[in-house]
Amino acid sequence: MKKLVSTISVLFLISLLLYSKTNMEAVTQGLNLWINHVIPSLFPFLIATEILYHTNIVTMMGKILAKPIHKLFNVPGEGAFALMMGIVSGYPSGAKIVSHLKSQKVVNTEEAERLIAFTNNSGPLFILGTVGISLLHNAKIGYILLISHLISCLLVGLVFRNWKKSTSILKQEYSIEKETSSKNLGEILSDGIQNAVRTIIMIGGFIVFFSVLLSILQASGIFQVTGFWFEKIKINR
């Protein structure tokens, strides 16, 4: 496995040198996408999500929505917070919240797997603003995509409600506000911004990396070769 990773890394470095011109263009496009669309649509929600961790909203939602959430999706009521923020904020907020609930032992492994299947979704600002208006230049299509996206994520949650049987029983109540009761508003805000910055930078790194990777695959002709064979298989059928 290590030899394979080393070989791929060397090939990637060589490709960066061979296709430096197209790679520079790909990096520029990736950074423009990150700066002009991803940061405005996601960063404020990441900060809001981090701040909400330090309030009692998770506990409140867990108590209020415990029965319907458990009956529909077979997860604890605290999962409602992950679902709500996953819908409002978009990815990776849902995944971050599920990971946090798992680390706090509010959900076990099986429940976390069920939650992650339908809570890590694309946000409305991204679908409406970036996809609908910026890319497709049609707000109506953006709303259609948003509604379809929401219905799909709920259906996925229903389908995966019986995914694996829980092997552990967790009765621990969510109590993040107790852990952070000593922090004042300034400290909470500072921590929230720092965590949001780390997340948004990581997302930017992934965007740039895959932009360069796609550029290499296109410039090297791999896309054309695979496209030719897929088309040939389709014709033969």
Backbone as CSV, one residue per row, in Angstrom:
resi,resn,N_x,N_y,N_z,CA_x,CA_y,CA_z,C_x,C_y,C_z
1,MET,0.828,-1.203,0.000,0.000,0.000,0.000,0.870,1.264,0.000
2,LYS,1.943,1.255,0.810,2.820,2.413,0.865,3.511,2.651,-0.469
3,LYS,3.892,1.542,-1.154,4.532,1.678,-2.465,3.573,2.282,-3.478
4,LEU,2.301,1.867,-3.401,1.293,2.403,-4.313,1.104,3.902,-4.080
5,VAL,1.012,4.295,-2.805,0.857,5.714,-2.480,2.067,6.508,-2.948
6,SER,3.253,5.949,-2.743,4.482,6.630,-3.170,4.512,6.793,-4.688
7,THR,4.106,5.755,-5.404,4.097,5.818,-6.870,3.114,6.865,-7.368
8,ILE,1.935,6.881,-6.786,0.909,7.857,-7.185,1.395,9.272,-6.884
9,SER,2.051,9.460,-5.741,2.550,10.794,-5.370,3.611,11.273,-6.353
10,VAL,4.519,10.374,-6.752,5.560,10.739,-7.720,4.944,11.089,-9.066
11,LEU,3.966,10.290,-9.516,3.295,10.577,-10.779,2.560,11.909,-10.725
12,PHE,1.988,12.200,-9.570,1.278,13.461,-9.404,2.241,14.644,-9.494
13,LEU,3.411,14.523,-8.865,4.411,15.587,-8.912,4.927,15.796,-10.335
14,ILE,5.160,14.683,-11.038,5.619,14.788,-12.436,4.555,15.470,-13.294
15,SER,3.295,15.121,-13.061,2.189,15.720,-13.819,2.077,17.216,-13.542
16,LEU,2.360,17.606,-12.299,2.335,19.031,-11.968,3.345,19.810,-12.798
17,LEU,4.504,19.192,-13.075,5.532,19.849,-13.878,5.201,19.809,-15.367
18,LEU,4.685,18.667,-15.832,4.396,18.520,-17.260,3.249,19.410,-17.713
19,TYR,2.247,19.549,-16.890,1.055,20.320,-17.263,0.920,21.557,-16.367
20,SER,2.039,22.227,-16.162,2.067,23.370,-15.242,1.138,24.500,-15.676
21,LYS,1.024,24.726,-16.984,0.195,25.835,-17.468,-1.277,25.596,-17.150
22,THR,-1.783,24.416,-17.526,-3.190,24.110,-17.258,-3.454,23.960,-15.764
23,ASN,-2.439,23.492,-15.028,-2.607,23.356,-13.583,-2.747,24.715,-12.904
24,MET,-1.984,25.698,-13.375,-2.099,27.048,-12.830,-3.491,27.616,-13.067
25,GLU,-4.025,27.357,-14.254,-5.386,27.816,-14.555,-6.401,27.116,-13.657
26,ALA,-6.182,25.816,-13.417,-7.091,25.057,-12.551,-7.043,25.572,-11.121
27,VAL,-5.843,25.890,-10.631,-5.706,26.441,-9.282,-6.441,27.769,-9.169
28,THR,-6.285,28.615,-10.196,-6.961,29.914,-10.202,-8.474,29.749,-10.182
29,GLN,-8.979,28.820,-11.000,-10.423,28.580,-11.034,-10.921,28.030,-9.704
30,GLY,-10.144,27.110,-9.107,-10.532,26.550,-7.812,-10.567,27.595,-6.718
31,LEU,-9.560,28.477,-6.711,-9.517,29.538,-5.707,-10.653,30.537,-5.919
32,ASN,-10.955,30.855,-7.178,-12.073,31.767,-7.466,-13.395,31.185,-6.989
33,LEU,-13.588,29.875,-7.230,-14.802,29.206,-6.765,-14.893,29.252,-5.249
34,TRP,-13.769,28.992,-4.593,-13.731,28.988,-3.122,-13.997,30.374,-2.551
35,ILE,-13.324,31.385,-3.097,-13.428,32.745,-2.560,-14.777,33.384,-2.868
36,ASN,-15.235,33.223,-4.108,-16.427,33.953,-4.555,-17.737,33.251,-4.234
37,HIS,-17.706,31.937,-4.028,-18.968,31.214,-3.847,-19.018,30.399,-2.556
38,VAL,-17.964,29.635,-2.276,-18.004,28.739,-1.120,-17.925,29.510,0.197
39,ILE,-16.963,30.426,0.309,-16.804,31.178,1.561,-18.047,32.009,1.886
40,PRO,-18.587,32.808,0.949,-19.782,33.602,1.290,-20.989,32.759,1.673
41,SER,-21.138,31.586,1.049,-22.332,30.781,1.298,-22.186,29.849,2.494
42,LEU,-20.968,29.594,2.954,-20.762,28.586,3.985,-20.155,29.123,5.273
43,PHE,-19.215,30.051,5.171,-18.463,30.489,6.348,-19.344,31.048,7.473
44,PRO,-20.319,31.936,7.192,-21.162,32.443,8.289,-21.911,31.337,9.030
45,PHE,-22.367,30.328,8.282,-23.095,29.231,8.912,-22.168,28.363,9.758
46,LEU,-20.911,28.225,9.340,-19.961,27.465,10.149,-19.739,28.141,11.497
47,ILE,-19.628,29.464,11.485,-19.459,30.199,12.743,-20.697,30.033,13.625
48,ALA,-21.884,30.175,13.009,-23.128,30.039,13.768,-23.250,28.649,14.385
49,THR,-22.863,27.624,13.619,-22.932,26.255,14.123,-22.004,26.067,15.313
50,GLU,-20.776,26.590,15.203,-19.808,26.462,16.296,-20.327,27.145,17.564
51,ILE,-20.962,28.314,17.414,-21.489,29.034,18.584,-22.656,28.275,19.199
52,LEU,-23.496,27.706,18.366,-24.652,26.963,18.873,-24.248,25.738,19.687
53,TYR,-23.038,25.207,19.424,-22.547,24.097,20.232,-22.528,24.456,21.711
54,HIS,-22.321,25.729,22.009,-22.130,26.168,23.385,-23.432,26.647,24.039
55,THR,-24.535,26.382,23.405,-25.834,26.727,23.979,-26.584,25.442,24.322
56,ASN,-27.797,25.602,24.831,-28.588,24.420,25.194,-29.582,24.044,24.102
57,ILE,-29.369,24.558,22.880,-30.331,24.281,21.813,-30.335,22.801,21.429
58,VAL,-29.167,22.142,21.510,-29.111,20.716,21.166,-29.928,19.895,22.150
59,THR,-29.776,20.225,23.437,-30.546,19.524,24.461,-32.041,19.777,24.303
60,MET,-32.413,21.018,24.020,-33.821,21.368,23.841,-34.428,20.623,22.660
61,MET,-33.722,20.635,21.531,-34.234,19.940,20.355,-34.304,18.438,20.586
62,GLY,-33.315,17.926,21.337,-33.322,16.497,21.633,-34.534,16.078,22.448
63,LYS,-34.937,16.925,23.389,-36.094,16.604,24.224,-37.406,16.791,23.459
64,ILE,-37.489,17.875,22.684,-38.734,18.182,21.975,-38.993,17.197,20.836
65,LEU,-37.936,16.865,20.093,-38.090,16.054,18.878,-37.657,14.604,19.067
66,ALA,-37.483,14.185,20.311,-36.983,12.825,20.565,-37.865,11.754,19.932
67,LYS,-39.177,11.831,20.163,-40.078,10.784,19.664,-40.173,10.759,18.143
68,PRO,-40.488,11.892,17.479,-40.588,11.826,16.015,-39.279,11.464,15.321
69,ILE,-38.152,11.996,15.822,-36.864,11.698,15.193,-36.521,10.224,15.350
70,HIS,-36.779,9.685,16.539,-36.478,8.273,16.775,-37.412,7.372,15.977
71,LYS,-38.668,7.750,15.901,-39.637,6.918,15.181,-39.360,6.925,13.683
72,LEU,-38.996,8.081,13.138,-38.765,8.188,11.697,-37.400,7.644,11.282
73,PHE,-36.365,8.034,12.015,-35.005,7.739,11.567,-34.224,6.817,12.493
74,ASN,-34.832,6.419,13.611,-34.208,5.485,14.547,-32.878,6.037,15.095
75,VAL,-32.878,7.324,15.438,-31.712,7.974,16.050,-32.208,8.811,17.225
76,PRO,-31.314,9.189,18.150,-31.730,10.021,19.289,-32.237,11.388,18.847
77,GLY,-32.982,12.036,19.719,-33.552,13.337,19.388,-32.511,14.400,19.089
78,GLU,-31.299,14.264,19.676,-30.232,15.229,19.407,-29.838,15.250,17.938
79,GLY,-30.175,14.180,17.225,-29.880,14.141,15.795,-30.649,15.187,15.007
80,ALA,-31.717,15.739,15.607,-32.486,16.788,14.937,-31.632,18.022,14.683
81,PHE,-30.686,18.299,15.600,-29.798,19.451,15.415,-28.897,19.248,14.206
82,ALA,-28.369,18.042,14.044,-27.528,17.737,12.887,-28.323,17.850,11.600
83,LEU,-29.575,17.379,11.620,-30.424,17.462,10.433,-30.738,18.906,10.084
84,MET,-31.108,19.703,11.089,-31.467,21.089,10.846,-30.285,21.891,10.300
85,MET,-29.123,21.774,10.949,-27.957,22.532,10.520,-27.412,22.000,9.205
86,GLY,-27.571,20.711,8.964,-27.144,20.152,7.681,-27.966,20.700,6.530
87,ILE,-29.243,20.952,6.789,-30.124,21.509,5.759,-29.889,23.009,5.589
88,VAL,-29.772,23.723,6.702,-29.630,25.185,6.651,-28.225,25.608,6.233
89,SER,-27.205,24.992,6.831,-25.827,25.410,6.589,-25.188,24.722,5.400
90,GLY,-25.550,23.469,5.179,-24.894,22.700,4.119,-23.641,22.013,4.624
91,TYR,-23.094,21.132,3.779,-21.899,20.401,4.185,-20.722,21.348,4.357
92,PRO,-19.818,21.040,5.280,-19.746,19.800,6.083,-20.341,19.947,7.482
93,SER,-21.283,20.892,7.671,-21.837,21.130,9.010,-22.477,19.881,9.586
94,GLY,-23.268,19.178,8.778,-23.932,17.971,9.256,-22.938,16.930,9.733
95,ALA,-21.880,16.723,8.934,-20.865,15.731,9.301,-20.125,16.143,10.567
96,LYS,-19.826,17.437,10.699,-19.120,17.917,11.886,-19.952,17.715,13.135
97,ILE,-21.248,17.979,13.044,-22.122,17.842,14.206,-22.257,16.380,14.603
98,VAL,-22.417,15.508,13.613,-22.516,14.071,13.907,-21.227,13.582,14.566
99,SER,-20.091,14.037,14.043,-18.807,13.662,14.640,-18.707,14.152,16.082
100,HIS,-19.214,15.359,16.321,-19.175,15.921,17.668,-20.087,15.133,18.615
101,LEU,-21.271,14.786,18.147,-22.188,13.993,18.968,-21.592,12.627,19.278
102,LYS,-20.888,12.057,18.298,-20.246,10.751,18.512,-19.121,10.875,19.541
103,SER,-18.318,11.933,19.440,-17.209,12.115,20.384,-17.713,12.384,21.799
104,GLN,-18.912,12.994,21.924,-19.505,13.259,23.227,-20.313,12.059,23.751
105,LYS,-20.316,10.960,22.966,-21.019,9.729,23.321,-22.530,9.938,23.458
106,VAL,-23.051,10.880,22.677,-24.498,11.075,22.640,-25.123,10.040,21.709
107,VAL,-24.401,9.677,20.641,-24.835,8.620,19.726,-23.726,7.584,19.637
108,ASN,-24.100,6.343,19.380,-23.093,5.309,19.202,-22.711,5.213,17.723
109,THR,-21.876,4.271,17.372,-21.351,4.165,16.009,-22.451,3.935,14.993
110,GLU,-23.365,3.023,15.305,-24.440,2.707,14.360,-25.369,3.897,14.145
111,GLU,-25.688,4.605,15.215,-26.562,5.779,15.096,-25.864,6.901,14.327
112,ALA,-24.564,7.039,14.535,-23.800,8.044,13.793,-23.801,7.720,12.296
113,GLU,-23.707,6.446,11.962,-23.727,6.048,10.556,-25.083,6.343,9.925
114,ARG,-26.147,6.118,10.686,-27.482,6.448,10.168,-27.621,7.944,9.975
115,LEU,-27.142,8.715,10.949,-27.258,10.172,10.874,-26.483,10.743,9.693
116,ILE,-25.264,10.272,9.504,-24.412,10.851,8.460,-24.984,10.598,7.075
117,ALA,-25.835,9.569,6.961,-26.409,9.246,5.654,-27.355,10.320,5.138
118,PHE,-27.984,11.092,6.045,-28.982,12.056,5.574,-28.837,13.457,6.169
119,THR,-27.788,13.712,6.928,-27.634,15.048,7.525,-26.530,15.882,6.874
120,ASN,-25.677,15.274,6.073,-24.581,16.013,5.438,-25.005,16.415,4.032
121,ASN,-25.704,17.534,3.943,-26.341,17.923,2.687,-25.796,19.246,2.161
122,SER,-26.177,19.544,0.933,-25.812,20.830,0.339,-26.748,21.907,0.865
123,GLY,-26.203,23.088,1.169,-26.990,24.169,1.745,-27.827,24.913,0.716
124,PRO,-28.879,25.589,1.163,-29.756,26.325,0.247,-29.049,27.465,-0.478
125,LEU,-28.114,28.160,0.199,-27.389,29.242,-0.461,-26.544,28.723,-1.614
126,PHE,-25.953,27.540,-1.432,-25.135,26.964,-2.499,-26.005,26.522,-3.670
127,ILE,-27.113,25.833,-3.369,-27.971,25.334,-4.443,-28.645,26.484,-5.179
128,LEU,-29.204,27.430,-4.436,-29.907,28.547,-5.068,-28.941,29.561,-5.681
129,GLY,-27.934,29.955,-4.899,-27.031,31.004,-5.354,-26.001,30.532,-6.354
130,THR,-25.234,29.511,-5.960,-24.132,29.061,-6.819,-24.622,28.259,-8.017
131,VAL,-25.444,27.240,-7.747,-25.885,26.358,-8.833,-27.004,27.002,-9.649
132,GLY,-28.078,27.424,-8.964,-29.239,27.946,-9.682,-28.978,29.247,-10.411
133,ILE,-28.460,30.252,-9.695,-28.300,31.596,-10.278,-26.968,31.754,-11.003
134,SER,-25.841,31.367,-10.338,-24.523,31.607,-10.933,-24.225,30.668,-12.099
135,LEU,-24.528,29.369,-11.942,-24.166,28.398,-12.969,-25.260,28.212,-14.024
136,LEU,-26.501,28.052,-13.562,-27.601,27.769,-14.504,-28.386,29.020,-14.895
137,HIS,-28.165,30.122,-14.187,-28.830,31.401,-14.476,-30.361,31.263,-14.466
138,ASN,-30.842,30.458,-13.530,-32.281,30.232,-13.441,-32.644,29.925,-11.991
139,ALA,-33.285,30.868,-11.326,-33.636,30.692,-9.919,-34.681,29.596,-9.722
140,LYS,-35.588,29.434,-10.699,-36.632,28.410,-10.572,-36.022,27.009,-10.532
141,ILE,-35.030,26.783,-11.393,-34.348,25.483,-11.377,-33.652,25.277,-10.035
142,GLY,-33.106,26.359,-9.482,-32.465,26.273,-8.174,-33.435,25.820,-7.098
143,TYR,-34.660,26.357,-7.105,-35.669,25.952,-6.121,-36.084,24.495,-6.330
144,ILE,-36.197,24.089,-7.591,-36.550,22.689,-7.885,-35.463,21.755,-7.360
145,LEU,-34.208,22.127,-7.585,-33.094,21.320,-7.094,-33.074,21.273,-5.569
146,LEU,-33.366,22.404,-4.931,-33.363,22.458,-3.472,-34.437,21.555,-2.884
147,ILE,-35.654,21.654,-3.418,-36.755,20.815,-2.928,-36.445,19.334,-3.146
148,SER,-35.919,19.005,-4.328,-35.559,17.611,-4.630,-34.481,17.118,-3.667
149,HIS,-33.535,18.000,-3.372,-32.440,17.650,-2.470,-32.962,17.351,-1.064
150,LEU,-33.862,18.182,-0.569,-34.405,17.999,0.778,-35.230,16.716,0.869
151,ILE,-36.062,16.492,-0.136,-36.874,15.269,-0.139,-35.986,14.037,-0.192
152,SER,-34.930,14.113,-1.001,-34.015,12.975,-1.138,-33.317,12.643,0.175
153,CYS,-32.855,13.688,0.891,-32.132,13.415,2.131,-33.055,12.794,3.174
154,LEU,-34.305,13.226,3.222,-35.258,12.638,4.170,-35.576,11.190,3.804
155,LEU,-35.699,10.924,2.513,-35.960,9.551,2.067,-34.776,8.641,2.386
156,VAL,-33.569,9.154,2.231,-32.381,8.372,2.578,-32.393,8.042,4.072
157,GLY,-32.789,9.014,4.894,-32.887,8.761,6.327,-33.882,7.669,6.657
158,LEU,-35.001,7.661,5.959,-36.019,6.623,6.173,-35.523,5.255,5.715
159,VAL,-34.820,5.228,4.593,-34.304,3.962,4.063,-33.263,3.351,5.000
160,PHE,-32.414,4.210,5.582,-31.320,3.725,6.423,-31.684,3.659,7.908
161,ARG,-32.976,3.793,8.233,-33.360,3.790,9.647,-33.063,2.443,10.322
162,ASN,-33.011,1.383,9.553,-32.741,0.054,10.117,-31.330,-0.417,9.802
163,TRP,-30.453,0.544,9.438,-29.068,0.187,9.137,-28.347,-0.282,10.405
164,LYS,-28.036,-1.540,10.463,-27.330,-2.167,11.592,-28.108,-2.027,12.899
165,LYS,-27.924,-2.973,13.749,-28.502,-2.895,15.085,-27.468,-2.310,16.032
166,SER,-27.917,-1.422,16.913,-27.004,-0.779,17.850,-26.380,-1.814,18.775
167,THR,-25.069,-1.757,18.880,-24.366,-2.724,19.721,-24.068,-2.173,21.110
168,SER,-24.307,-0.888,21.310,-24.063,-0.289,22.627,-25.219,0.609,23.006
169,ILE,-25.441,0.746,24.290,-26.535,1.576,24.779,-25.951,2.834,25.407
170,LEU,-26.383,3.973,24.908,-25.886,5.242,25.420,-27.034,6.033,26.025
171,LYS,-26.925,6.362,27.270,-27.956,7.136,27.950,-27.435,8.503,28.380
172,GLN,-26.228,8.823,27.923,-25.618,10.084,28.334,-26.315,11.261,27.677
173,GLU,-26.697,12.225,28.465,-27.387,13.402,27.944,-26.388,14.409,27.417
174,TYR,-26.751,15.054,26.338,-25.864,16.059,25.749,-25.697,17.214,26.728
175,SER,-24.454,17.552,27.060,-24.217,18.570,28.079,-23.027,19.445,27.724
176,ILE,-22.946,19.887,26.478,-21.826,20.715,26.065,-21.821,22.045,26.808
177,GLU,-23.034,22.527,27.201,-23.064,23.814,27.892,-22.405,23.726,29.263
178,LYS,-22.383,22.539,29.873,-21.708,22.381,31.153,-20.193,22.452,30.977
179,GLU,-19.715,21.901,29.849,-18.279,21.891,29.598,-17.761,23.298,29.339
180,THR,-18.599,24.159,28.793,-18.137,25.479,28.383,-18.745,26.596,29.214
181,SER,-19.311,26.249,30.372,-19.972,27.257,31.196,-18.990,28.299,31.720
182,SER,-17.689,27.908,31.810,-16.683,28.842,32.309,-16.235,29.838,31.252
183,LYS,-16.609,29.616,29.995,-16.186,30.501,28.914,-17.144,31.670,28.785
184,ASN,-16.588,32.847,28.534,-17.442,34.002,28.281,-17.754,34.097,26.798
185,LEU,-18.586,35.071,26.426,-19.030,35.197,25.046,-17.858,35.443,24.093
186,GLY,-16.880,36.229,24.531,-15.722,36.502,23.688,-14.928,35.250,23.375
187,GLU,-14.734,34.395,24.387,-13.996,33.146,24.187,-14.766,32.192,23.280
188,ILE,-16.076,32.121,23.480,-16.906,31.259,22.638,-16.858,31.710,21.183
189,LEU,-16.975,33.024,20.970,-16.927,33.566,19.615,-15.555,33.336,18.980
190,SER,-14.503,33.537,19.759,-13.148,33.329,19.254,-12.917,31.878,18.849
191,ASP,-13.339,30.950,19.708,-13.188,29.523,19.391,-14.004,29.151,18.160
192,GLY,-15.217,29.701,18.068,-16.077,29.397,16.928,-15.472,29.870,15.618
193,ILE,-14.908,31.078,15.620,-14.299,31.615,14.398,-13.057,30.803,14.017
194,GLN,-12.240,30.445,15.005,-11.036,29.664,14.715,-11.389,28.311,14.110
195,ASN,-12.379,27.631,14.688,-12.792,26.330,14.154,-13.389,26.470,12.765
196,ALA,-14.176,27.535,12.543,-14.774,27.761,11.231,-13.707,28.066,10.185
197,VAL,-12.691,28.832,10.572,-11.591,29.153,9.644,-10.847,27.882,9.254
198,ARG,-10.560,27.018,10.220,-9.866,25.766,9.912,-10.678,24.914,8.944
199,THR,-11.981,24.865,9.176,-12.835,24.061,8.302,-12.892,24.635,6.899
200,ILE,-13.061,25.951,6.774,-13.195,26.567,5.456,-11.890,26.483,4.672
201,ILE,-10.745,26.555,5.362,-9.452,26.399,4.689,-9.276,24.972,4.192
202,MET,-9.704,24.008,4.990,-9.629,22.613,4.571,-10.488,22.371,3.327
203,ILE,-11.682,22.954,3.314,-12.554,22.825,2.143,-11.888,23.445,0.914
204,GLY,-11.269,24.623,1.088,-10.557,25.263,-0.011,-9.427,24.400,-0.534
205,GLY,-8.714,23.739,0.369,-7.643,22.841,-0.050,-8.155,21.695,-0.897
206,PHE,-9.278,21.098,-0.502,-9.867,20.015,-1.285,-10.307,20.506,-2.663
207,ILE,-10.902,21.692,-2.716,-11.363,22.241,-3.990,-10.191,22.440,-4.947
208,VAL,-9.105,23.036,-4.457,-7.930,23.280,-5.298,-7.287,21.958,-5.723
209,PHE,-7.177,21.012,-4.790,-6.557,19.729,-5.119,-7.306,19.007,-6.234
210,PHE,-8.623,18.917,-6.093,-9.390,18.190,-7.101,-9.508,18.976,-8.408
211,SER,-9.419,20.298,-8.337,-9.377,21.090,-9.567,-8.116,20.753,-10.361
212,VAL,-6.976,20.660,-9.660,-5.715,20.303,-10.308,-5.758,18.860,-10.822
213,LEU,-6.316,17.963,-10.026,-6.398,16.555,-10.435,-7.229,16.402,-11.708
214,LEU,-8.359,17.077,-11.772,-9.193,17.024,-12.978,-8.470,17.637,-14.172
215,SER,-7.706,18.698,-13.921,-6.942,19.325,-14.989,-5.897,18.365,-15.555
216,ILE,-5.224,17.631,-14.682,-4.213,16.657,-15.118,-4.858,15.534,-15.928
217,LEU,-5.975,15.027,-15.439,-6.662,13.943,-16.150,-7.127,14.387,-17.536
218,GLN,-7.561,15.628,-17.626,-8.016,16.143,-18.914,-6.844,16.427,-19.853
219,ALA,-5.789,17.066,-19.323,-4.635,17.419,-20.159,-3.866,16.182,-20.619
220,SER,-3.841,15.137,-19.819,-3.110,13.918,-20.174,-3.874,13.032,-21.149
221,GLY,-5.133,13.340,-21.381,-5.930,12.562,-22.324,-6.635,11.368,-21.720
222,ILE,-6.532,11.209,-20.407,-7.177,10.051,-19.760,-8.688,10.126,-19.899
223,PHE,-9.248,11.333,-19.778,-10.691,11.488,-19.939,-11.142,11.092,-21.333
224,GLN,-10.363,11.480,-22.342,-10.734,11.164,-23.711,-10.712,9.658,-23.957
225,VAL,-9.687,8.981,-23.402,-9.566,7.531,-23.583,-10.719,6.798,-22.918
226,THR,-10.975,7.148,-21.653,-12.074,6.480,-20.944,-13.419,6.802,-21.587
227,GLY,-13.571,8.044,-22.047,-14.811,8.422,-22.729,-15.017,7.628,-24.005
228,PHE,-13.935,7.392,-24.738,-14.019,6.616,-25.985,-14.475,5.194,-25.716
229,TRP,-13.884,4.572,-24.695,-14.244,3.184,-24.398,-15.649,3.065,-23.829
230,PHE,-16.048,4.021,-23.009,-17.427,4.001,-22.505,-18.423,4.170,-23.653
231,GLU,-18.092,5.042,-24.586,-18.963,5.254,-25.736,-19.012,4.009,-26.607
232,LYS,-17.874,3.349,-26.751,-17.820,2.123,-27.550,-18.668,1.015,-26.919
233,ILE,-18.567,0.889,-25.594,-19.367,-0.115,-24.892,-20.851,0.184,-25.058
234,LYS,-21.195,1.463,-24.986,-22.593,1.868,-25.147,-23.101,1.550,-26.531
235,ILE,-22.243,1.810,-27.544,-22.647,1.525,-28.937,-22.831,0.038,-29.138
236,ASN,-21.904,-0.772,-28.596,-21.999,-2.219,-28.754,-23.255,-2.790,-28.133
237,ARG,-23.701,-2.151,-27.054,-24.924,-2.637,-26.403,-26.151,-2.274,-27.235
